[in-house]
Every structure is written in C-alpha cells, then in structure tokens.
Amino acid sequence: MSYLLGLTGSIGMGKTTTAAMFADLGCAVWGADAAVHRLYAPGGAAVARMAAEFPAAVEDGGVSRAALKRIITADRTALARIEAIVHPLVAADRRSFLAETETDIAVLDIPLLFENGYDADMDATVCVTAPPEIQRARVLERGTMSEAQFDAILAKQMPDAEKRARATWVITTDSLEHARAQVQAVVDTIRQDITHA
C-alpha cells in the first residue's frame, strides 16, 4: 500500500511543475486534471454520458471544454449536472491508479483537495504556494485568460493562506532550485517515516 500524499495549490502556484519533481524522485503521480482530459478525450468514459446530458458539449468525438464553458455560462444548473457525471468517473480513475501503483509514495494532484474533503483520505498533504505577484504574472503570461477571469477563479478557490494552514507541508515555488530542495526534503522525511514504521 502506497503512502498517499495529497498535492494542492491555487492556480498559477506551480503545482504541475512540483508534481513532476515528485515523479523525478520515484513517486507515482496521479492528476485530477489529467484524468478529466482522459475522460473527455474521444472514446473517454465521460463522452457518452455528457452527450446524453449536453449534446452541444461533444465535438469531434470528445467533450469540448470551450463548449462546456458556454453551457455553464448560459445555464446555472449545468455545473452541478456536469460535476455529477464527472466526479464519480474521476474517483474511479483515481482508484484504478492506486490499485495498480506499486511505488512507496503516491502523489495525488487534486486542485480542490481541501474544498472537497479529499484530504481526509490522505496520509499527508502538500500545498504549493508562491508570492501573489509571481502567481498573477505566471497566469497572465499564459495568455489564456484576462485579469478579470483570473480574479474570478481566485474568488472561487479557498484562500492560499487557508490551504497553507491546513497542509502538512508547504512548498514555495519562488525558484526551481528552492522548490526542488523542498520536494526532496518532503520525500526524504516520508521515506524515513515509512522505513521506521
């Protein structure tokens, strides 16, 4: 049974980069966002169910995120109905990943880890953070959203300070070297604890 480490952090905090650092140290990494991409891809487990509920969401055999955004904007009930389809499928994807994982540490990258209570299923948690100005610059540099869209997403997420307070470990991603050293320290601590358990 792998040690379960929940990884979270707000948008633009460097979660994807940090998850890759854990993978580099031999941890198995599962990502909720990557699972959703698999479910929405042509042939994915969510496609038929989404087509039945929201026919306009399916384009070229897969679920279009752009179409979903339009549907959610137009229909206040849509998000809850989408989540009712997707969340159980994501949970099933996570269970099958864990059933097949043989590494000592499994890192579960879940953006809404605390918001949805998944931290209760973990042995420990990590919150990835960065100074607000770095976070904002990273998100806006992507060119995929406006400042107003970024602020709207931030308003929906649990405040960074609260996530940091709830996490077992906090990893600050102000530089790659600093983040890598902190990830190494977390992995070393867990492996020592596993060895002495």
VENBELZI-V61282 format. One record per backbone hydrogen bond with DSSP energy under -0.5 kcal/mol. CO is the residue of the C=O (numbers start at 1). NH is the residue of the N-H. If there is no record, write none. Layout:
BEGIN
co nh
CO NH
CO NH
END
This chain:
BEGIN
co nh
3 5
3 106
4 6
4 123
4 124
5 108
6 126
7 110
8 128
10 13
14 18
15 19
16 20
17 21
18 22
19 23
20 24
21 25
22 25
22 27
23 26
28 107
30 109
31 35
32 36
33 37
34 38
35 39
36 40
37 41
39 46
39 47
40 63
41 44
44 47
44 48
46 50
47 51
48 52
49 53
50 54
54 57
55 58
57 59
57 64
59 62
61 43
62 59
62 64
63 65
64 68
65 69
66 70
67 71
68 72
69 73
70 74
71 75
75 78
77 81
78 82
79 83
80 84
81 85
82 85
82 86
83 87
85 89
86 90
87 91
88 92
89 93
90 94
91 95
92 96
93 97
94 98
95 99
96 100
97 101
104 3
105 28
105 107
106 5
106 108
107 30
107 109
108 7
108 110
109 32
110 113
112 116
113 118
113 119
114 117
117 120
118 121
119 122
124 6
125 168
125 169
126 8
126 128
127 171
129 173
131 134
131 135
132 136
133 137
134 138
135 139
136 140
137 141
138 142
139 142
139 144
140 143
146 150
147 151
148 152
149 153
150 154
151 155
152 156
153 156
153 157
159 162
159 163
160 164
161 165
162 166
163 167
169 127
170 172
171 129
171 173
175 179
176 180
177 181
178 182
179 183
180 184
181 185
182 186
183 187
184 188
185 189
186 190
187 191
188 192
189 193
190 194
191 195
192 196
193 197
194 197
END
